[in-house]
Amino acid sequence: MESADIQSEDCPAPAAKSTREHQTIIAGRVADLPPGRSLSVAREDGNELAVYNVAGEFFATENACPHHGAPLAGGDLCGHVIECYLHGWQFDVRDGRCLTVSETIPTFRVLVEDGLIKVDVGQRMAGR
């Protein structure tokens, strides 16, 4: 599984839009993240998100495996399961549940508007 680097002149660096309730990050263009692929997106706070395309549905989690912090976007995506490349921990990208041990990772709501992938980081959906 390869991560996609979708930064280009046509798609500027991820931008955050804040409101009182939501903070939205534009992760990139739908056309640049094919099914079965993932990408990492930097947040203003220095953390990263992983965004996944599972058969045309988009999901987002924190990008760090809780075991040793490896970036999940660099792992293998098989269906709704991302596997950390470092030690094989597996997570369901829909809810952040670890299928290997009793851990979870935060997940975030993803919207697709005007061909753009937008992640609402203002409120976690599940996970820690």
C-alpha positions in Angstrom: 0.0 0.0 0.0 1.4 3.4 -0.9 0.5 6.8 0.5 -0.6 9.4 -1.9 1.1 12.8 -1.9 -1.6 15.1 -3.3 0.1 18.4 -2.8 0.3 20.3 -6.1 -0.3 23.7 -7.6 -3.9 22.7 -8.3 -4.4 21.6 -4.7 -2.8 23.9 -2.1 -1.6 22.7 1.2 -4.3 21.6 3.7 -6.1 24.6 5.0 -8.1 24.8 8.2 -11.4 26.7 8.5 -12.6 27.4 12.0 -16.0 28.1 13.4 -17.2 27.9 17.0 -18.3 24.3 16.5 -16.1 22.9 13.8 -12.6 23.1 12.5 -12.4 21.7 9.0 -9.2 20.7 7.2 -9.1 20.3 3.4 -7.2 17.1 2.9 -7.1 17.2 -0.9 -9.0 16.3 -4.0 -11.1 13.2 -4.3 -9.6 12.5 -7.7 -6.1 12.4 -6.2 -6.9 9.7 -3.6 -7.9 6.5 -5.4 -9.7 3.6 -3.7 -7.5 1.5 -1.4 -5.1 4.3 -0.8 -4.4 6.6 2.1 -2.7 9.9 2.8 -1.4 11.9 5.7 -2.4 15.5 6.4 -0.6 17.8 8.8 -2.7 19.7 11.4 -1.8 23.1 12.8 -1.1 21.6 16.2 1.7 19.5 14.8 -0.3 16.2 14.8 -1.3 14.4 11.6 -4.4 12.8 10.3 -4.6 9.7 8.1 -7.3 9.8 5.4 -8.5 6.6 3.7 -10.5 5.9 0.5 -12.4 2.6 1.0 -14.2 1.8 -2.2 -15.2 5.5 -2.7 -16.0 6.1 1.0 -13.6 8.4 2.9 -12.6 8.0 6.5 -10.1 9.8 8.8 -8.2 8.8 11.9 -5.3 10.0 13.9 -2.2 9.1 11.9 -0.2 7.6 14.8 -0.4 4.0 15.9 -0.7 4.0 19.7 1.9 1.2 20.0 5.0 3.1 18.9 3.6 6.1 17.0 4.2 4.8 13.4 2.2 6.7 10.8 -0.8 4.6 9.9 -1.1 6.2 6.4 2.0 4.3 5.5 0.4 0.9 6.4 -1.6 -1.6 4.4 -5.3 -0.8 3.8 -7.5 -3.8 3.2 -11.2 -3.0 3.1 -11.9 -1.0 6.3 -8.8 -2.2 8.1 -5.5 -0.3 8.2 -2.5 -2.3 9.4 0.4 -0.5 11.0 3.6 -1.4 9.0 5.8 -1.4 12.1 4.3 -4.2 14.2 1.0 -5.3 12.5 -1.6 -3.7 14.8 -4.9 -3.5 12.8 -7.5 -0.8 13.1 -11.0 -0.4 11.7 -10.9 3.0 10.1 -14.7 3.5 10.6 -14.6 3.6 14.4 -10.9 3.4 15.4 -11.2 0.0 17.1 -8.0 -2.0 17.2 -8.6 -5.6 16.0 -5.3 -6.8 17.5 -5.4 -5.5 21.1 -7.7 -3.4 23.3 -6.7 0.0 22.0 -8.5 2.6 19.9 -7.5 5.6 17.8 -9.6 8.8 17.3 -11.7 9.0 14.2 -13.1 12.1 12.5 -16.0 12.9 10.3 -15.2 13.3 6.6 -17.2 15.3 4.1 -16.9 15.4 0.3 -17.9 18.8 -1.2 -17.1 20.2 -4.6 -14.6 17.4 -5.2 -12.6 18.1 -2.1 -12.1 15.8 0.9 -12.8 17.8 4.1 -12.1 16.5 7.6 -14.0 17.9 10.6 -11.4 17.9 13.4 -13.5 20.0 15.8 -15.0 16.9 17.3 -13.8 13.3 17.4 -16.3 10.7 16.4 -14.8 7.8 18.3 -11.6 6.6 19.9 -9.6 8.1 22.7 
